[in-house]
Amino acid sequence: MRMSSCKIYFLLFIYLSFNIFLTGIYFLILDFNLFFEFNIVNLDSISIVMTIFLDWMSLIFMSFVLFIAAMVILYSEDYLHSDKSVNRFILLVVLFVLSMMLLIISPNLISILLGWDGLGLVSYALVIYYQNVKSYNAGMLTALSNRVGDAALLVAIAWMVNYGSWNFIFYLDLFNDDFNMKVILLLIILAAMTKSAQIPFSSWLPAAMAAPTPVSSLVHSSTLVTAGVYLLIRFSESFSYNMMNLLLFVSLFTMFMAGLGANFEFDLKKIIALSTLSQLGLMISILALGSVDLAFFHLLIHAFFKALLFMCAGVIIHSLANCQDIRFMGGLVWSMPVTCTMFNVCNLSLCGLPFLSGFYSKDMVVEVMSMGYVNLFVYMIFYLSVGLTACYSFRLTYYSLSGNFNYLSLNVLMEEKSYMLKGMSGLIMLVVFMGSMLMWILFPEPYFICLPLYMKLLTLGLIILGMWIGYELAKLKLNYKLYSHKNLALSFFFASMWNMPVLSTLGISYYPLLVGDIYLKTQDQGWMEYYGGQNLYYSLKKTSRLMQFLSLNYFKTYLFFIIIWVILFIIWMILF
């Protein structure tokens, strides 16, 4: 039963993905859009209508989501083979994908909210899947951080009542002039920043690594975290200059902070999660610079190599008896050659090494940024972030794949011909070749890049420099000095994303919870309850304990004095 359900969903998603992709290409060639309206309920003058908007962007994105979901389901069948509730897990993944589908095809804020909240709810259920204290804490952090964006979306829905319709696609031409639409746009930006984990909402993204690895593979490639970027792409033609600047600086800081933090992290999955955060910052920053198609192009390319990177990490963690610390890994290339090859290809694609798929989007992003009218700060952060990406990728490669194996002397490291490898094999060719294919499809007219030779080679030079620095940092002597007790506070500061969890969650939640507890006792439970039954009970209990303590002490004191008096009386009788 378990195998059949996985295979049914796998085949269904593959079939749908292939057909939807071809339809998307057809729509792109013809520049064709479809807008459907389904009348659900008619009540007097009120009609509740479900709207669906299909264009080349939504169709191609849907096909990518379905293909990655199919590979994740195939991978999960073997990854969770000993789990008794694997059917429940597969159904949760299917619900997750359906919520994303609803979000992608919606031109209406109400149906977007349904998909948006569906993603939030199912992601909470998946993060707490392992049902331990760490998972519950991570799930609550994820859910509450995303509720900020959900509330912003609800306020935007309420604000759109001014226009008599929630189909935002009809009002995009009003956004630059109308005050109400500017308010709605700011709320949409807030919602996108929470879902795509931009500063100051970044702390939930590494915490969500408590979920099973197949979930991380799906969430961090094409679904949950990219929902915010997709929403910004849909609203992008209406952003004002100031909103673009706001998005640019927030995304630049996020990109730099995540790249720096990944160089100080030792948890394998958290390094890849911080890598996702860095790439999200890259997408939003190029979107804020005006290249919307390029941001979407990088979103699609990133989905493939990030999904495969998480899958490889899952196989490594499985083989090491659920150990995620990269310091215990090493020399895995001899025991797991296929996984390590795929892992390295994904890492190189993430760095933007020429002619892998990541190169086509990342190099284009940096060159378009270089041609724009931006200041020196934006230049520096962009190029430093590119170098940091190569730095943490090669640090990860050094720790996990080269050197000596540092875990158990008795181990069974092997690669079986399993569904995990089949799921990964479906993605590796796309990681290598999909960049050039998509570039030919999406950009039939080439970008005109006019840069001097040293600026053309600057990206490649920084990638090579980052690789060398990452390799050097991973060596024992430098590594020991960097993580010694003298520099522990500094390394913790960078690894914890500039103390983001403390500032955005733990630090600010303590006092509201404390005040809430006081108000619960004094207001919600009523002053009679506080000063009456409960407080009377606790007061009497404390009083009785105090009396018991005092009476016991007084009794001991009296007994002592009586014994002394008796001894003195006996001595007096003997002497006199």
GURO-380569 format. One record per residue (C-alpha): chain; x, y, z. Coordinates in steps of 0.02 Angstrom, whole numbers, plus 50000, padded with zeros to 5 digits. Example, Ala and Ser with C-alpha at 12.3 -4.5 7.8 and 13.67 -1.06 7.14 Angstrom:
2
(pt 'A' (50615 49775 50390))
(pt 'A' (50684 49947 50357))
//
This chain:
576
(pt 'A' (50000 50000 50000))
(pt 'A' (50141 50118 50047))
(pt 'A' (50240 50090 49888))
(pt 'A' (50090 50103 49775))
(pt 'A' (50034 50272 49847))
(pt 'A' (50209 50345 49826))
(pt 'A' (50223 50284 49648))
(pt 'A' (50048 50344 49602))
(pt 'A' (50086 50521 49661))
(pt 'A' (50258 50513 49580))
(pt 'A' (50189 50463 49409))
(pt 'A' (50045 50588 49421))
(pt 'A' (50160 50733 49463))
(pt 'A' (50285 50687 49326))
(pt 'A' (50146 50677 49196))
(pt 'A' (50070 50844 49251))
(pt 'A' (50240 50928 49259))
(pt 'A' (50287 50877 49081))
(pt 'A' (50121 50932 49007))
(pt 'A' (50113 51096 49103))
(pt 'A' (50292 51138 49051))
(pt 'A' (50251 51113 48866))
(pt 'A' (50093 51219 48887))
(pt 'A' (50197 51356 48972))
(pt 'A' (50321 51357 48826))
(pt 'A' (50173 51370 48705))
(pt 'A' (50102 51518 48804))
(pt 'A' (50274 51601 48807))
(pt 'A' (50297 51586 48618))
(pt 'A' (50123 51656 48581))
(pt 'A' (50126 51782 48725))
(pt 'A' (49959 51709 48777))
(pt 'A' (49865 51725 48945))
(pt 'A' (49708 51641 49011))
(pt 'A' (49594 51713 49145))
(pt 'A' (49458 51598 49214))
(pt 'A' (49313 51647 49327))
(pt 'A' (49207 51516 49415))
(pt 'A' (49048 51577 49497))
(pt 'A' (49035 51483 49662))
(pt 'A' (48888 51567 49751))
(pt 'A' (48758 51697 49698))
(pt 'A' (48665 51781 49840))
(pt 'A' (48556 51930 49789))
(pt 'A' (48679 52058 49721))
(pt 'A' (48832 51968 49792))
(pt 'A' (48929 51843 49687))
(pt 'A' (49076 51744 49755))
(pt 'A' (49193 51707 49610))
(pt 'A' (49347 51596 49602))
(pt 'A' (49477 51665 49480))
(pt 'A' (49624 51578 49399))
(pt 'A' (49760 51664 49298))
(pt 'A' (49872 51561 49184))
(pt 'A' (50021 51636 49094))
(pt 'A' (50193 51569 49046))
(pt 'A' (50268 51617 49214))
(pt 'A' (50140 51527 49322))
(pt 'A' (50138 51372 49210))
(pt 'A' (50327 51350 49203))
(pt 'A' (50342 51378 49391))
(pt 'A' (50203 51251 49423))
(pt 'A' (50290 51122 49314))
(pt 'A' (50453 51146 49411))
(pt 'A' (50364 51129 49579))
(pt 'A' (50276 50970 49523))
(pt 'A' (50436 50891 49454))
(pt 'A' (50536 50926 49613))
(pt 'A' (50389 50863 49719))
(pt 'A' (50385 50702 49616))
(pt 'A' (50570 50673 49646))
(pt 'A' (50551 50712 49832))
(pt 'A' (50408 50586 49848))
(pt 'A' (50513 50452 49762))
(pt 'A' (50658 50496 49876))
(pt 'A' (50546 50494 50032))
(pt 'A' (50489 50315 49999))
(pt 'A' (50663 50252 50042))
(pt 'A' (50713 50390 50162))
(pt 'A' (50564 50355 50277))
(pt 'A' (50549 50168 50241))
(pt 'A' (50550 50124 50428))
(pt 'A' (50419 50257 50471))
(pt 'A' (50248 50183 50505))
(pt 'A' (50157 50344 50459))
(pt 'A' (50241 50374 50290))
(pt 'A' (50071 50384 50203))
(pt 'A' (50025 50531 50314))
(pt 'A' (50191 50613 50268))
(pt 'A' (50160 50590 50081))
(pt 'A' (49984 50664 50096))
(pt 'A' (50056 50814 50190))
(pt 'A' (50181 50841 50049))
(pt 'A' (50039 50830 49921))
(pt 'A' (49938 50958 50021))
(pt 'A' (50092 51069 50026))
(pt 'A' (50109 51060 49837))
(pt 'A' (49923 51095 49811))
(pt 'A' (49935 51250 49922))
(pt 'A' (50080 51311 49817))
(pt 'A' (49981 51279 49658))
(pt 'A' (49838 51384 49724))
(pt 'A' (49958 51525 49767))
(pt 'A' (50040 51521 49595))
(pt 'A' (49882 51530 49490))
(pt 'A' (49789 51659 49596))
(pt 'A' (49766 51839 49536))
(pt 'A' (49654 51869 49686))
(pt 'A' (49712 51913 49863))
(pt 'A' (49583 51801 49946))
(pt 'A' (49636 51644 49852))
(pt 'A' (49819 51694 49875))
(pt 'A' (49785 51699 50063))
(pt 'A' (49709 51523 50054))
(pt 'A' (49867 51456 49971))
(pt 'A' (49979 51563 50082))
(pt 'A' (49899 51502 50243))
(pt 'A' (49893 51324 50176))
(pt 'A' (50082 51332 50155))
(pt 'A' (50102 51399 50331))
(pt 'A' (49989 51269 50411))
(pt 'A' (50060 51118 50319))
(pt 'A' (50239 51178 50345))
(pt 'A' (50204 51184 50533))
(pt 'A' (50137 51005 50526))
(pt 'A' (50293 50950 50430))
(pt 'A' (50418 51041 50542))
(pt 'A' (50347 50956 50699))
(pt 'A' (50338 50788 50609))
(pt 'A' (50470 50705 50721))
(pt 'A' (50375 50760 50878))
(pt 'A' (50509 50811 51000))
(pt 'A' (50540 50970 51098))
(pt 'A' (50662 51042 50970))
(pt 'A' (50538 51011 50829))
(pt 'A' (50395 51092 50926))
(pt 'A' (50500 51247 50964))
(pt 'A' (50557 51260 50782))
(pt 'A' (50378 51236 50720))
(pt 'A' (50310 51370 50834))
(pt 'A' (50448 51490 50783))
(pt 'A' (50410 51456 50599))
(pt 'A' (50222 51475 50621))
(pt 'A' (50228 51634 50725))
(pt 'A' (50356 51720 50613))
(pt 'A' (50248 51684 50462))
(pt 'A' (50091 51746 50552))
(pt 'A' (50161 51923 50539))
(pt 'A' (50153 51910 50350))
(pt 'A' (49982 51827 50356))
(pt 'A' (49916 51972 50460))
(pt 'A' (49990 52095 50333))
(pt 'A' (49901 52002 50193))
(pt 'A' (49737 52008 50290))
(pt 'A' (49754 52196 50315))
(pt 'A' (49791 52214 50128))
(pt 'A' (49631 52117 50090))
(pt 'A' (49532 52231 50206))
(pt 'A' (49610 52385 50124))
(pt 'A' (49563 52325 49949))
(pt 'A' (49379 52336 49996))
(pt 'A' (49399 52518 49941))
(pt 'A' (49405 52457 49761))
(pt 'A' (49259 52335 49761))
(pt 'A' (49364 52185 49706))
(pt 'A' (49509 52082 49771))
(pt 'A' (49579 52047 49597))
(pt 'A' (49738 52149 49618))
(pt 'A' (49789 52113 49437))
(pt 'A' (49658 52240 49377))
(pt 'A' (49728 52381 49483))
(pt 'A' (49915 52369 49453))
(pt 'A' (49914 52529 49349))
(pt 'A' (49848 52626 49502))
(pt 'A' (49989 52580 49619))
(pt 'A' (50106 52723 49577))
(pt 'A' (49976 52861 49599))
(pt 'A' (49850 52803 49727))
(pt 'A' (49886 52814 49915))
(pt 'A' (49779 52661 49957))
(pt 'A' (49876 52556 49833))
(pt 'A' (50042 52613 49907))
(pt 'A' (49983 52553 50078))
(pt 'A' (49933 52386 50003))
(pt 'A' (50103 52371 49918))
(pt 'A' (50195 52401 50082))
(pt 'A' (50091 52266 50165))
(pt 'A' (50130 52147 50021))
(pt 'A' (50316 52183 50042))
(pt 'A' (50302 52145 50228))
(pt 'A' (50213 51980 50190))
(pt 'A' (50345 51931 50061))
(pt 'A' (50487 51975 50182))
(pt 'A' (50417 51858 50315))
(pt 'A' (50387 51711 50196))
(pt 'A' (50556 51732 50110))
(pt 'A' (50644 51758 50279))
(pt 'A' (50723 51927 50246))
(pt 'A' (50796 52029 50389))
(pt 'A' (50726 52044 50525))
(pt 'A' (50623 51884 50498))
(pt 'A' (50771 51771 50455))
(pt 'A' (50780 51666 50613))
(pt 'A' (50642 51543 50568))
(pt 'A' (50726 51476 50411))
(pt 'A' (50873 51382 50492))
(pt 'A' (50757 51329 50634))
(pt 'A' (50641 51244 50507))
(pt 'A' (50782 51118 50476))
(pt 'A' (50702 51014 50615))
(pt 'A' (50588 50944 50478))
(pt 'A' (50633 50783 50384))
(pt 'A' (50762 50811 50245))
(pt 'A' (50638 50779 50101))
(pt 'A' (50532 50921 50170))
(pt 'A' (50685 51034 50178))
(pt 'A' (50723 50987 49998))
(pt 'A' (50548 51039 49942))
(pt 'A' (50529 51192 50054))
(pt 'A' (50698 51270 50016))
(pt 'A' (50696 51243 49830))
(pt 'A' (50528 51287 49754))
(pt 'A' (50385 51307 49878))
(pt 'A' (50377 51396 50046))
(pt 'A' (50524 51517 50042))
(pt 'A' (50502 51560 49858))
(pt 'A' (50319 51607 49884))
(pt 'A' (50370 51781 49945))
(pt 'A' (50484 51808 49794))
(pt 'A' (50345 51751 49676))
(pt 'A' (50222 51872 49757))
(pt 'A' (50347 52015 49734))
(pt 'A' (50369 51965 49551))
(pt 'A' (50180 51974 49526))
(pt 'A' (50172 52149 49603))
(pt 'A' (50340 52207 49534))
(pt 'A' (50277 52321 49395))
(pt 'A' (50195 52434 49524))
(pt 'A' (50339 52465 49645))
(pt 'A' (50392 52645 49668))
(pt 'A' (50574 52698 49672))
(pt 'A' (50578 52709 49863))
(pt 'A' (50501 52535 49882))
(pt 'A' (50633 52465 49764))
(pt 'A' (50769 52544 49871))
(pt 'A' (50694 52473 50030))
(pt 'A' (50689 52298 49954))
(pt 'A' (50865 52316 49885))
(pt 'A' (50948 52360 50051))
(pt 'A' (50851 52231 50153))
(pt 'A' (50894 52093 50029))
(pt 'A' (51077 52147 50018))
(pt 'A' (51098 52138 50207))
(pt 'A' (51010 51969 50210))
(pt 'A' (51122 51901 50072))
(pt 'A' (51281 51959 50158))
(pt 'A' (51227 51904 50332))
(pt 'A' (51178 51728 50274))
(pt 'A' (51339 51705 50173))
(pt 'A' (51445 51758 50322))
(pt 'A' (51346 51650 50444))
(pt 'A' (51364 51493 50337))
(pt 'A' (51555 51506 50354))
(pt 'A' (51541 51490 50543))
(pt 'A' (51408 51353 50551))
(pt 'A' (51443 51167 50578))
(pt 'A' (51271 51091 50552))
(pt 'A' (51261 51022 50374))
(pt 'A' (51077 51062 50347))
(pt 'A' (51091 51236 50424))
(pt 'A' (51235 51280 50307))
(pt 'A' (51125 51235 50158))
(pt 'A' (50978 51331 50236))
(pt 'A' (51087 51487 50255))
(pt 'A' (51139 51461 50074))
(pt 'A' (50954 51467 50026))
(pt 'A' (50935 51628 50125))
(pt 'A' (51082 51704 50032))
(pt 'A' (51008 51656 49862))
(pt 'A' (50838 51727 49910))
(pt 'A' (50925 51891 49949))
(pt 'A' (51008 51882 49777))
(pt 'A' (50839 51855 49691))
(pt 'A' (50752 51999 49781))
(pt 'A' (50900 52117 49756))
(pt 'A' (50903 52092 49566))
(pt 'A' (50713 52109 49565))
(pt 'A' (50733 52274 49660))
(pt 'A' (50857 52331 49527))
(pt 'A' (50721 52307 49395))
(pt 'A' (50764 52140 49313))
(pt 'A' (50607 52041 49355))
(pt 'A' (50630 51906 49222))
(pt 'A' (50807 51876 49282))
(pt 'A' (50749 51856 49462))
(pt 'A' (50621 51727 49404))
(pt 'A' (50754 51640 49298))
(pt 'A' (50871 51623 49450))
(pt 'A' (50724 51562 49556))
(pt 'A' (50694 51419 49433))
(pt 'A' (50877 51371 49416))
(pt 'A' (50905 51381 49604))
(pt 'A' (50759 51263 49635))
(pt 'A' (50846 51117 49549))
(pt 'A' (51019 51123 49626))
(pt 'A' (50954 51166 49800))
(pt 'A' (50831 51019 49799))
(pt 'A' (50971 50900 49747))
(pt 'A' (51092 50975 49875))
(pt 'A' (50970 50935 50016))
(pt 'A' (50941 50760 49948))
(pt 'A' (51128 50725 49948))
(pt 'A' (51140 50795 50125))
(pt 'A' (50998 50677 50177))
(pt 'A' (51091 50524 50109))
(pt 'A' (51250 50577 50201))
(pt 'A' (51156 50607 50365))
(pt 'A' (51068 50438 50346))
(pt 'A' (51233 50348 50321))
(pt 'A' (51311 50432 50473))
(pt 'A' (51173 50375 50592))
(pt 'A' (51086 50545 50591))
(pt 'A' (51244 50645 50629))
(pt 'A' (51237 50820 50551))
(pt 'A' (51400 50894 50615))
(pt 'A' (51520 50918 50468))
(pt 'A' (51671 50899 50582))
(pt 'A' (51631 50713 50601))
(pt 'A' (51625 50688 50412))
(pt 'A' (51772 50669 50295))
(pt 'A' (51834 50552 50160))
(pt 'A' (51656 50510 50108))
(pt 'A' (51704 50512 49925))
(pt 'A' (51780 50337 49942))
(pt 'A' (51624 50260 50018))
(pt 'A' (51487 50361 49931))
(pt 'A' (51556 50414 49760))
(pt 'A' (51389 50445 49671))
(pt 'A' (51316 50551 49812))
(pt 'A' (51478 50650 49831))
(pt 'A' (51488 50681 49644))
(pt 'A' (51310 50750 49641))
(pt 'A' (51346 50850 49799))
(pt 'A' (51500 50929 49720))
(pt 'A' (51411 50967 49556))
(pt 'A' (51272 51057 49654))
(pt 'A' (51401 51153 49756))
(pt 'A' (51492 51209 49599))
(pt 'A' (51327 51258 49518))
(pt 'A' (51284 51358 49674))
(pt 'A' (51452 51448 49663))
(pt 'A' (51418 51491 49480))
(pt 'A' (51558 51392 49401))
(pt 'A' (51555 51409 49211))
(pt 'A' (51444 51310 49114))
(pt 'A' (51341 51230 49251))
(pt 'A' (51161 51290 49266))
(pt 'A' (51193 51410 49411))
(pt 'A' (51322 51503 49307))
(pt 'A' (51194 51559 49177))
(pt 'A' (51081 51645 49304))
(pt 'A' (51207 51702 49434))
(pt 'A' (51335 51773 49313))
(pt 'A' (51196 51864 49219))
(pt 'A' (51128 51935 49383))
(pt 'A' (51298 52005 49434))
(pt 'A' (51334 52076 49260))
(pt 'A' (51165 52161 49247))
(pt 'A' (51194 52235 49420))
(pt 'A' (51366 52295 49363))
(pt 'A' (51288 52384 49215))
(pt 'A' (51160 52474 49322))
(pt 'A' (51175 52642 49409))
(pt 'A' (51212 52581 49586))
(pt 'A' (51330 52646 49719))
(pt 'A' (51491 52569 49783))
(pt 'A' (51405 52490 49934))
(pt 'A' (51291 52385 49823))
(pt 'A' (51440 52333 49717))
(pt 'A' (51541 52280 49868))
(pt 'A' (51402 52180 49951))
(pt 'A' (51357 52093 49787))
(pt 'A' (51534 52039 49748))
(pt 'A' (51575 51995 49929))
(pt 'A' (51420 51886 49938))
(pt 'A' (51472 51796 49778))
(pt 'A' (51642 51763 49857))
(pt 'A' (51564 51705 50022))
(pt 'A' (51454 51581 49928))
(pt 'A' (51608 51499 49852))
(pt 'A' (51694 51509 50022))
(pt 'A' (51563 51411 50122))
(pt 'A' (51534 51289 49978))
(pt 'A' (51717 51238 49974))
(pt 'A' (51729 51236 50164))
(pt 'A' (51584 51113 50161))
(pt 'A' (51668 51012 50024))
(pt 'A' (51832 51004 50121))
(pt 'A' (51750 50952 50284))
(pt 'A' (51635 50819 50212))
(pt 'A' (51720 50744 50061))
(pt 'A' (51909 50753 50086))
(pt 'A' (52028 50704 50226))
(pt 'A' (51997 50565 50350))
(pt 'A' (51833 50495 50413))
(pt 'A' (51807 50562 50590))
(pt 'A' (51652 50473 50652))
(pt 'A' (51644 50290 50706))
(pt 'A' (51778 50161 50668))
(pt 'A' (51639 50031 50649))
(pt 'A' (51525 50097 50513))
(pt 'A' (51427 50042 50361))
(pt 'A' (51446 50177 50229))
(pt 'A' (51377 50121 50063))
(pt 'A' (51265 50171 49920))
(pt 'A' (51128 50051 49875))
(pt 'A' (51025 50057 49717))
(pt 'A' (50882 50135 49810))
(pt 'A' (50739 50254 49774))
(pt 'A' (50843 50391 49856))
(pt 'A' (50972 50381 49717))
(pt 'A' (50835 50367 49586))
(pt 'A' (50754 50527 49650))
(pt 'A' (50924 50614 49647))
(pt 'A' (50968 50549 49473))
(pt 'A' (50813 50632 49402))
(pt 'A' (50882 50802 49451))
(pt 'A' (51068 50792 49414))
(pt 'A' (51053 50812 49224))
(pt 'A' (50941 50964 49249))
(pt 'A' (51068 51040 49369))
(pt 'A' (51199 51027 49232))
(pt 'A' (51100 51070 49074))
(pt 'A' (50940 51162 49124))
(pt 'A' (51024 51333 49141))
(pt 'A' (51071 51346 48958))
(pt 'A' (50905 51271 48900))
(pt 'A' (50801 51392 49004))
(pt 'A' (50906 51539 48949))
(pt 'A' (50873 51497 48765))
(pt 'A' (50686 51476 48802))
(pt 'A' (50655 51627 48915))
(pt 'A' (50773 51751 48833))
(pt 'A' (50761 51731 48644))
(pt 'A' (50840 51903 48627))
(pt 'A' (51009 51904 48715))
(pt 'A' (51052 52031 48850))
(pt 'A' (51173 52164 48791))
(pt 'A' (51316 52165 48917))
(pt 'A' (51447 52299 48891))
(pt 'A' (51582 52288 49025))
(pt 'A' (51772 52304 49026))
(pt 'A' (51871 52142 49032))
(pt 'A' (51922 52157 49215))
(pt 'A' (51739 52176 49268))
(pt 'A' (51689 52027 49160))
(pt 'A' (51821 51922 49247))
(pt 'A' (51788 51994 49422))
(pt 'A' (51648 51870 49459))
(pt 'A' (51753 51720 49408))
(pt 'A' (51902 51789 49504))
(pt 'A' (51801 51811 49663))
(pt 'A' (51730 51634 49646))
(pt 'A' (51907 51562 49633))
(pt 'A' (51967 51673 49777))
(pt 'A' (51818 51620 49884))
(pt 'A' (51855 51436 49847))
(pt 'A' (52036 51459 49902))
(pt 'A' (51989 51554 50062))
(pt 'A' (51856 51424 50105))
(pt 'A' (51983 51284 50083))
(pt 'A' (52112 51376 50190))
(pt 'A' (51985 51417 50327))
(pt 'A' (51938 51234 50341))
(pt 'A' (52118 51182 50379))
(pt 'A' (52154 51136 50559))
(pt 'A' (52273 51276 50611))
(pt 'A' (52170 51422 50547))
(pt 'A' (52010 51337 50600))
(pt 'A' (52072 51311 50778))
(pt 'A' (52123 51494 50793))
(pt 'A' (51958 51552 50721))
(pt 'A' (51851 51447 50839))
(pt 'A' (51961 51457 50994))
(pt 'A' (51888 51515 51161))
(pt 'A' (51953 51691 51128))
(pt 'A' (51851 51709 50969))
(pt 'A' (51702 51604 51026))
(pt 'A' (51587 51754 51051))
(pt 'A' (51629 51820 50877))
(pt 'A' (51600 51652 50792))
(pt 'A' (51436 51628 50888))
(pt 'A' (51382 51803 50836))
(pt 'A' (51408 51763 50651))
(pt 'A' (51340 51584 50660))
(pt 'A' (51181 51645 50746))
(pt 'A' (51148 51767 50603))
(pt 'A' (51201 51924 50698))
(pt 'A' (51100 51869 50852))
(pt 'A' (50943 51871 50745))
(pt 'A' (50850 51734 50845))
(pt 'A' (50878 51831 51007))
(pt 'A' (50828 51998 50933))
(pt 'A' (50677 51942 50832))
(pt 'A' (50606 51799 50935))
(pt 'A' (50678 51750 51104))
(pt 'A' (50721 51926 51161))
(pt 'A' (50558 52011 51117))
(pt 'A' (50442 51867 51164))
(pt 'A' (50493 51856 51349))
(pt 'A' (50415 52018 51410))
(pt 'A' (50251 52005 51314))
(pt 'A' (50231 51828 51381))
(pt 'A' (50267 51889 51557))
(pt 'A' (50139 52030 51542))
(pt 'A' (50016 51907 51465))
(pt 'A' (50036 51791 51615))
(pt 'A' (50001 51935 51735))
(pt 'A' (49848 51992 51636))
(pt 'A' (49785 51814 51626))
(pt 'A' (49786 51802 51815))
(pt 'A' (49722 51976 51852))
(pt 'A' (49601 52008 51707))
(pt 'A' (49552 51851 51612))
(pt 'A' (49529 51743 51766))
(pt 'A' (49448 51890 51857))
(pt 'A' (49504 51982 52012))
(pt 'A' (49388 51878 52120))
(pt 'A' (49473 51721 52057))
(pt 'A' (49645 51795 52088))
(pt 'A' (49608 51870 52257))
(pt 'A' (49480 51739 52303))
(pt 'A' (49490 51552 52272))
(pt 'A' (49662 51530 52196))
(pt 'A' (49754 51661 52296))
(pt 'A' (49669 51611 52459))
(pt 'A' (49721 51431 52430))
(pt 'A' (49903 51479 52395))
(pt 'A' (49905 51602 52541))
(pt 'A' (49837 51473 52663))
(pt 'A' (49960 51343 52598))
(pt 'A' (50106 51463 52621))
(pt 'A' (50043 51513 52794))
(pt 'A' (50024 51333 52848))
(pt 'A' (50199 51293 52787))
(pt 'A' (50267 51444 52880))
(pt 'A' (50176 51396 53041))
(pt 'A' (50234 51218 53023))
(pt 'A' (50413 51276 53001))
(pt 'A' (50403 51398 53148))
(pt 'A' (50315 51275 53262))
(pt 'A' (50442 51141 53222))
(pt 'A' (50585 51260 53257))
(pt 'A' (50504 51325 53419))
(pt 'A' (50475 51146 53476))
(pt 'A' (50659 51106 53446))
(pt 'A' (50710 51264 53541))
(pt 'A' (50595 51224 53690))
(pt 'A' (50656 51045 53695))
(pt 'A' (50836 51103 53696))
(pt 'A' (50807 51224 53841))
(pt 'A' (50709 51092 53939))
(pt 'A' (50851 50966 53920))
(pt 'A' (50979 51097 53974))
(pt 'A' (50870 51143 54124))
(pt 'A' (50851 50959 54176))
(pt 'A' (51039 50930 54162))
(pt 'A' (51076 51085 54266))
(pt 'A' (50946 51032 54397))
(pt 'A' (51024 50858 54411))
(pt 'A' (51199 50933 54430))
(pt 'A' (51134 51053 54566))
(pt 'A' (51051 50909 54661))
(pt 'A' (51211 50806 54656))
(pt 'A' (51322 50948 54714))
(pt 'A' (51210 51020 54848))
//
